[in-house]
Amino acid sequence: MEDGSPELLTLPGGQALVAWRRSPRARRVSLRIDPREGSVVVTLPTRASRGAGMALLIDHADWVSDRLAALPDALPFADGVEVPLCAVPHRIRHRPDARGGAWVEEGEIHVTGRLEFLPRRVRDLLRAEAHRRLTQLTAEKAAQVGRPVKRVTVKDTSSRWGSCAPDGAIAFSWRLVMAPEFVQDYVAGHEAAHLRHMNHGKRFWALVDKLTAHRTEAIAWLHENGSALLRIG
């Protein structure tokens, strides 16, 4: 089913979850791996057939199999599991008899209520913490740029850690809250620099380097560990 839930298909390299997407902007059939879902995404131009997508999948079956096998193991939000907060491991503790929702205390994430609500409550806690941290960072860097931020939002994106719209609205992946603080600092600086330069030219990168000292190490960290962040929760 196109633009629906991934379906399990048997390819020459083994079974794989395949999600179909149709895009009027696509000029050719393409494949990409979605680390968050652990699936391969087939993008079809408007007039391309599903058969064309299947042909590309079969031709690149080994690539698909290798890339999916290389993904880090999924790490669910569950009682007793350790998840990173600013790269520091925090163990999830289910507190069914307590009250207060979810909170962080002494290296642990405490979650009250029924067990089936635990994943959502952990996710909501991390999203709120991401919004708090990234809003503050962005405001500080926007002040240096001398341009206003319309708003800051956090989303669950799979292809971008941050984005800046022409109207000054900035969005981040909430999963950045699990990354080291220097990574958060870089991504906030990157998006704040777009308030002045809506491109990736020399002046843009020069401004990024004025806003954060962590560009090189942060990009390297995200390249190495970004897929693992997408597999959490």
Secondary structure, 3 states (H helix, E strand, C coil): CECCCCEEEEECCEEEEEEEEECCCCCCCEEEEECCCCEEEEEECCCCCHHHHHHHHHHCHHHHHHHHHHCCCCECCCCCCEEEECCEEEEEEEECCCCCCEEEECCEEEEECCHHHHHHHHHHHHHHHHHHHHHHHHHHHHHHHCCCCCEEEEECCCCCCEEECCCCEEEEEHHHHHCCHHHHHHHHHHHHHCCCCCCCCHHHHHHHHHHCCCHHHHHHHHHHHHHHHHCEC
